[in-house]
Amino acid sequence: MDGRSALRGLAGLLVLAAATPAEAQFSVSPVIVQIPATEAAPVQLSVLNEGENAMQFRAYALDFDMSGTGEHTYWEHGSLESSCGERLGIAPDAFTVAAGQTATVAVSLAPGRLDRTCWSMVLVETSGSSEGTILVNQRIGVKLYGLSGIADINGEVLAGAVTADSAGLEVNFTVQNDGAWPLRPNGVVEIRDVHGTVVASSRVDAFSVLPERERTIRVAVDDSDLDPGRYLAVPILDFGADYLSGTQIDFRVEE
């Protein structure tokens, strides 16, 4: 396989099976790891066996990328320019966990470039268990970011659009990450009338935006109490910096 061929069929948090997907019988925490450039100590991942039998695991890395709508693609580790590559260490890479017990996996980054952030995915995978004649493998992915040497959190909400029809109200807007660190913003979409009064709102759950990338977010808002007329949709996001970012989108609710 070409080293730059995308590996399909994985997701950020995923369970894979040869037939009907089974519930994961283990958990991994945390599922997002950020290692500062000045940090020497490895980060410990906790792997909990929630099943009734001992489980064998392996841990390994892939490169990943994310589209403007949040879909992930996966690549052999070291293929992408953004990869943490040979700097990334995982120990142990194979281990067994008794039922109800927890094991730790140490994830470390060797010193490297300080002027950019690298990212990789650490996969913790069972070695396979037999369910009748079906071999089931389960994987959980941990996003790993090796942060650049200078804190650079810089995001903004760009212009968006509103769809208001019989199916309901949907607000979509684009978030741009202008910084070198990954963003994980959260916030709210407010619907305001012509007097500036908030008449409806919907929470925006935390989502990821890779450095120097854009991502489009779609948020459904309950419009059952909105009378016909003009309104503003106002997405407001907290990027973890010392400011909030938002935009205003004018739209009408028809009779």
C-alpha positions in Angstrom: 0.0 0.0 0.0 1.2 3.5 -0.8 2.2 5.2 2.4 -0.1 8.2 1.5 -3.2 6.1 0.8 -6.0 7.0 3.2 -7.1 4.3 5.6 -10.9 4.1 5.5 -13.4 2.9 8.0 -12.2 4.5 11.2 -13.7 7.4 13.3 -12.4 9.5 16.2 -14.0 7.2 18.7 -14.8 3.9 17.0 -15.9 0.3 17.4 -15.3 -2.0 14.4 -16.8 -5.4 13.9 -17.1 -7.9 11.1 -20.9 -7.9 11.5 -23.3 -5.9 13.6 -21.2 -3.5 15.7 -20.8 -4.5 19.4 -20.6 -2.2 22.3 -17.0 -1.6 23.3 -16.1 -3.6 26.4 -13.3 -1.3 27.4 -12.7 2.4 27.7 -9.7 4.7 27.3 -9.2 8.1 28.9 -8.4 10.8 28.1 -9.4 10.7 24.4 -7.7 14.1 23.6 -4.1 14.7 24.7 -2.1 17.9 24.3 1.6 17.8 25.1 3.3 21.2 25.4 6.7 21.6 23.6 8.4 22.1 27.0 6.8 19.0 28.6 9.2 16.1 29.2 7.0 13.7 31.2 4.8 11.2 29.2 1.1 11.3 29.4 -0.6 8.3 30.9 -3.6 6.7 29.1 -5.9 4.6 31.3 -7.3 1.5 29.6 -10.2 -0.1 31.6 -11.4 -3.6 30.8 -15.1 -3.5 31.4 -15.7 -7.0 30.2 -15.9 -10.3 32.2 -12.7 -11.8 30.7 -9.1 -10.8 30.3 -8.4 -8.8 27.1 -5.3 -8.5 25.0 -4.5 -5.1 23.5 -2.1 -3.4 21.2 -1.4 0.3 20.9 -0.2 2.0 17.7 -0.3 5.3 15.8 -1.9 6.6 12.6 -1.9 10.0 11.0 -5.3 11.7 10.6 -6.8 14.7 8.9 -10.2 16.3 9.1 -12.4 17.8 6.4 -14.2 21.1 6.6 -17.3 19.3 7.8 -15.6 17.2 10.4 -15.1 13.9 8.6 -11.8 12.1 9.5 -9.4 10.3 7.1 -6.6 8.1 8.3 -3.1 7.5 6.9 -0.1 5.4 7.8 1.9 7.0 10.6 4.5 9.4 9.3 2.8 10.0 5.9 1.5 13.5 6.5 3.5 16.7 7.1 1.5 17.3 10.2 2.4 13.9 11.7 4.3 13.7 15.0 6.1 10.8 13.3 9.2 9.4 14.9 8.9 11.8 17.9 6.0 9.8 19.2 6.6 7.0 21.7 4.0 4.4 22.9 4.8 2.0 25.8 3.8 -0.7 26.1 2.6 -1.4 22.6 1.1 -4.8 23.6 -0.4 -5.8 27.0 -3.1 -7.8 28.7 -5.7 -6.4 31.2 -7.7 -8.6 33.6 -11.4 -8.2 33.8 -12.4 -5.1 35.8 -8.8 -3.9 35.9 -7.0 -0.9 34.4 -3.7 -0.7 32.6 -1.7 2.5 31.7 -0.1 3.3 28.4 2.6 6.0 28.3 2.5 8.4 25.4 5.5 10.6 24.9 7.0 13.1 22.4 10.7 13.6 21.9 11.9 17.2 21.4 11.2 18.5 17.9 10.2 21.6 16.0 8.8 24.3 18.3 7.3 26.5 15.5 4.4 24.3 14.6 2.0 21.8 16.2 2.0 18.1 15.1 -0.9 15.7 15.5 -1.4 11.9 15.4 -4.0 9.4 16.5 -3.1 6.7 19.1 -5.2 3.6 18.6 -5.9 1.2 21.4 -7.2 -2.1 19.9 -8.2 -5.4 21.2 -6.5 -8.4 19.6 -9.9 -9.9 18.7 -12.4 -12.1 20.4 -14.6 -14.8 19.1 -18.4 -14.4 19.0 -19.5 -17.6 17.4 -17.8 -17.6 14.0 -17.3 -13.8 14.0 -14.0 -12.3 14.9 -14.6 -8.9 16.5 -11.9 -6.2 16.8 -12.6 -3.0 18.8 -10.6 0.2 18.6 -10.7 3.5 20.5 -8.8 6.5 19.1 -7.0 9.2 21.2 -6.2 12.4 19.4 -2.6 13.5 20.3 -1.4 17.1 19.7 2.3 18.1 20.2 1.8 21.8 20.7 4.1 24.5 19.3 6.4 26.3 21.7 4.4 29.5 21.9 0.7 29.5 22.9 -1.3 30.4 19.8 -5.1 30.3 20.2 -6.6 32.4 17.5 -10.1 31.6 16.1 -13.0 33.5 14.6 -16.5 32.8 13.4 -17.0 33.7 9.8 -20.3 34.5 8.0 -23.0 31.8 7.9 -26.5 31.2 6.6 -29.9 30.2 8.0 -32.4 27.7 6.6 -35.9 28.3 7.8 -38.5 26.0 6.3 -41.1 23.3 7.2 -38.3 21.1 8.5 -37.3 23.7 11.1 -34.5 26.2 11.6 -30.9 25.4 10.9 -28.0 27.8 11.4 -24.7 27.0 9.8 -21.5 29.0 10.1 -17.8 28.5 9.4 -15.1 28.6 12.1 -11.6 29.5 11.1 -8.5 28.6 13.2 -5.8 31.1 12.4 -3.5 29.9 15.1 -0.9 27.1 15.6 -2.8 25.3 18.3 -5.8 23.2 17.8 -9.2 24.7 18.9 -12.0 23.1 20.7 -14.6 25.8 21.0 -18.1 25.6 22.4 -20.9 28.1 22.8 -24.4 29.0 21.8 -26.5 30.1 18.9 -29.0 32.9 19.9 -32.0 33.9 17.9 -32.8 37.6 18.4 -35.8 39.6 17.3 -35.7 43.1 15.8 -35.5 44.6 19.3 -32.4 42.5 20.2 -34.3 40.2 22.6 -33.2 36.6 22.7 -36.3 34.5 21.7 -34.7 31.1 21.1 -31.2 29.5 21.6 -29.4 26.3 21.1 -26.2 25.0 22.6 -23.1 24.4 20.5 -21.3 21.4 21.9 -17.4 21.4 21.8 -15.9 20.5 18.5 -12.4 20.3 17.0 -10.7 22.5 14.5 -7.2 21.7 13.4 -4.5 24.5 13.2 -4.9 26.8 10.2 -8.1 25.1 9.0 -11.7 25.9 8.7 -14.8 23.9 9.8 -18.5 24.4 9.0 -20.9 23.7 11.9 -24.6 23.1 11.6 -26.9 23.8 14.6 -30.7 23.0 14.7 -32.7 25.6 16.7 -36.3 25.1 17.9 -38.3 27.6 16.0 -41.8 26.6 17.2 -42.3 29.8 19.2 -41.1 32.2 16.4 -43.7 34.4 14.8 -43.3 35.4 11.1 -40.8 38.2 10.7 -37.2 39.2 10.7 -34.6 37.8 13.1 -30.9 37.6 13.7 -29.0 34.3 14.3 -26.0 35.0 16.5 -23.4 32.2 17.0 -21.2 33.0 19.9 -18.2 30.8 20.6 -15.6 30.5 23.4 -12.2 29.5 22.0 -10.5 29.3 25.4 -8.8 32.6 24.8 -9.5 36.0 26.5 -12.3 36.8 24.0 -15.5 35.5 22.5 -16.2 35.4 18.8 -19.4 35.6 16.9 -21.3 36.8 13.8 -24.8 37.9 12.9 -26.9 36.3 10.2 -30.1 38.1 9.1 -33.1 35.9 8.1 -36.9 35.8 7.9 -39.5 33.4 9.1 -42.3 33.3 6.6 -45.9 32.9 7.3 
